[in-house]
Amino acid sequence: MIWLIGNKGMLGTDVEQKLKASAFDYSASDMDVDITDIGALRNFSKDKKIEWIINCSAYTAVDKAEDEAGKAFKINADGAGNVALVAKERKAKLIHFSTDYVFDGTKSEAYIENDMTGPIGVYGRSKLKGEENILQTLSEHFIFRISWLYGHHGANFVHTMLRLFGERDEVRVVNDQWGSPTFAEDVADLIIKIIRENSTAYGIYHFTNGGRTTWYEFTREIHRLAKEIGLKKNDIKITPVSTAEYPTKAKRPANSCMSKTKIEKTLGVKIRPWQESLVEFLSEKVL
Ligand SMILES: NC(=O)c1ccc[n+]([C@@H]2O[C@H](COP(=O)([O-])OP(=O)(O)OC[C@H]3O[C@@H](n4cnc5c(N)ncnc54)[C@H](OP(=O)(O)O)[C@@H]3O)[C@@H](O)[C@H]2O)c1
C-alpha cells in the first residue's frame, strides 16, 4: 500500500484525488501524524505493509521562514529525514518534493540536477538540508524539485491574482524573476506514473511545466485566459515592477528555471507547456 503524508496541503490534495481515481490502496495523514515525531511515524506505519511513501508535507511559508528558521528546519530538514528513516525501516520507497529555491538564481541558463546549490533564504536552506538528510538515509528515493506550484486547493499565486483582478484596478507584478509554473495536477499525474511503473530509477529530478516566464508575464496570461474563458469580465492594469520595487522578507532567485531533460530521458515524462496547463486549470474553475 501507499502512505500519503501531507494529504491536506495543495499538492497532497491533488495526489490523493488521483490515488483514489486510480483505485490505489493507500493511507493518508497530515498534521495528525507529525513528521517531526519519529515515534508518531513509526506508530502510524507499524501494522501496515507500505511499499511507497509520498511526502507532500512541508513548511512552505517562504517569507515567514526568515523569522521561523527553527520551525522550518525542524519540518523540512529533520521531518524529511524522519520520513526517510521510517521508509528505510519499512523497506518502502520514498517520493519527496523539493524546490527551485535550493539555487541562488545567478545562472543564466536552466539549472540541471547536478548544478551547485546555494539557497539564498531560510526556506530554500531548510529544503536543501531535507534533500541531504534523505540522500544520507535512503537510496530508494525520488526527490522532485518543483517550482511556482499552483492548484485548486489552498493559497497560491494564481488564486491570489484571480482574487486581485476582482478587487483592484491595477496590480504591480515583478518582471525580473524568471521561472516555470507547475500545475499540481501534473505533478500528481507524474507520481501516479512512477508508482504504476514501479520505477527504480531513483534520484533527484527537476519537474515543472514547460517554458519560462516572469511573474508579470504569467499574470498577463492568467488575466487574458480568465477573460477569454469567462471567469473574469473586467480589464485591469498590470504593471511590471522590479524586485527592488517589490521587496519581500525572503530573497527569491532571479532565475529559477530548471532543465527537464533528465526526467524526460530517464523517466519518459512528457512536459506540458505552462500555458496549456494554465488553460486546463482555469477551465476546471468554470466547469
Ligand atoms: N507551493 C509552492 O510554490 C512550492 C514550490 C516548490 C516546491 N514546493 C514543495 O512542494 C511540496 C508541496 O507543497 P504545497 O504547496 O502543497 O504545501 P502545503 O500546501 O503547505 O501543504 C503542506 C502540508 O503539510 C502539512 N504539515 C506541515 N507540517 C507538518 C508536520 N510537522 N507533520 C505533518 N504534516 C505537516 C501542512 O499542514 P498545515 O497547513 O496545517 O501546516 C499541509 O497540510 C512541499 O515539499 C513544498 O516544499 C512547493
PDBQT file of the ligand as one rigid body, heavy atoms in Angstrom, charges set to zero:
ROOT
HETATM    1  N1  LIG A 301       3.958  25.888  -3.070  1.00  0.00    +0.000 N 
HETATM    2  C1  LIG A 301       4.980  26.061  -3.921  1.00  0.00    +0.000 C 
HETATM    3  O1  LIG A 301       5.015  27.030  -4.722  1.00  0.00    +0.000 OA
HETATM    4  C2  LIG A 301       6.093  25.053  -3.953  1.00  0.00    +0.000 A 
HETATM    5  C3  LIG A 301       7.172  25.306  -4.828  1.00  0.00    +0.000 A 
HETATM    6  C4  LIG A 301       8.218  24.388  -4.870  1.00  0.00    +0.000 A 
HETATM    7  C5  LIG A 301       8.194  23.267  -4.077  1.00  0.00    +0.000 A 
HETATM    8  N2  LIG A 301       7.142  23.060  -3.209  1.00  0.00    +0.000 N 
HETATM    9  C6  LIG A 301       7.177  21.839  -2.385  1.00  0.00    +0.000 C 
HETATM   10  O2  LIG A 301       6.089  21.014  -2.792  1.00  0.00    +0.000 OA
HETATM   11  C7  LIG A 301       5.603  20.280  -1.664  1.00  0.00    +0.000 C 
HETATM   12  C8  LIG A 301       4.112  20.517  -1.518  1.00  0.00    +0.000 C 
HETATM   13  O3  LIG A 301       3.885  21.913  -1.299  1.00  0.00    +0.000 OA
HETATM   14  P1  LIG A 301       2.420  22.511  -1.012  1.00  0.00    +0.000 P 
HETATM   15  O4  LIG A 301       2.427  23.902  -1.524  1.00  0.00    +0.000 OA
HETATM   16  O5  LIG A 301       1.384  21.541  -1.449  1.00  0.00    +0.000 OA
HETATM   17  O6  LIG A 301       2.458  22.573   0.593  1.00  0.00    +0.000 OA
HETATM   18  P2  LIG A 301       1.269  22.975   1.599  1.00  0.00    +0.000 P 
HETATM   19  O7  LIG A 301       0.042  23.340   0.838  1.00  0.00    +0.000 OA
HETATM   20  O8  LIG A 301       1.840  23.949   2.578  1.00  0.00    +0.000 OA
HETATM   21  O9  LIG A 301       0.964  21.586   2.322  1.00  0.00    +0.000 OA
HETATM   22  C9  LIG A 301       1.845  21.000   3.248  1.00  0.00    +0.000 C 
HETATM   23  C10 LIG A 301       1.019  20.167   4.213  1.00  0.00    +0.000 C 
HETATM   24  O10 LIG A 301       1.914  19.606   5.187  1.00  0.00    +0.000 OA
HETATM   25  C11 LIG A 301       1.333  19.801   6.474  1.00  0.00    +0.000 C 
HETATM   26  N3  LIG A 301       2.354  19.812   7.509  1.00  0.00    +0.000 N 
HETATM   27  C12 LIG A 301       3.105  20.860   7.937  1.00  0.00    +0.000 A 
HETATM   28  N4  LIG A 301       3.910  20.481   8.946  1.00  0.00    +0.000 NA
HETATM   29  C13 LIG A 301       3.676  19.144   9.155  1.00  0.00    +0.000 A 
HETATM   30  C14 LIG A 301       4.175  18.212  10.084  1.00  0.00    +0.000 A 
HETATM   31  N5  LIG A 301       5.102  18.540  11.005  1.00  0.00    +0.000 N 
HETATM   32  N6  LIG A 301       3.708  16.939  10.033  1.00  0.00    +0.000 NA
HETATM   33  C15 LIG A 301       2.775  16.579   9.117  1.00  0.00    +0.000 A 
HETATM   34  N7  LIG A 301       2.244  17.440   8.228  1.00  0.00    +0.000 NA
HETATM   35  C16 LIG A 301       2.692  18.719   8.242  1.00  0.00    +0.000 A 
HETATM   36  C17 LIG A 301       0.641  21.147   6.340  1.00  0.00    +0.000 C 
HETATM   37  O11 LIG A 301      -0.270  21.367   7.400  1.00  0.00    +0.000 OA
HETATM   38  P3  LIG A 301      -0.597  22.902   7.818  1.00  0.00    +0.000 P 
HETATM   39  O12 LIG A 301      -1.143  23.569   6.589  1.00  0.00    +0.000 OA
HETATM   40  O13 LIG A 301      -1.574  22.745   8.922  1.00  0.00    +0.000 OA
HETATM   41  O14 LIG A 301       0.726  23.489   8.229  1.00  0.00    +0.000 OA
HETATM   42  C18 LIG A 301      -0.025  20.992   4.976  1.00  0.00    +0.000 C 
HETATM   43  O15 LIG A 301      -1.258  20.301   5.052  1.00  0.00    +0.000 OA
HETATM   44  C19 LIG A 301       6.445  20.750  -0.465  1.00  0.00    +0.000 C 
HETATM   45  O16 LIG A 301       7.505  19.872  -0.284  1.00  0.00    +0.000 OA
HETATM   46  C20 LIG A 301       6.981  22.094  -0.906  1.00  0.00    +0.000 C 
HETATM   47  O17 LIG A 301       8.170  22.438  -0.242  1.00  0.00    +0.000 OA
HETATM   48  C21 LIG A 301       6.106  23.927  -3.161  1.00  0.00    +0.000 A 
ENDROOT
TORSDOF 0
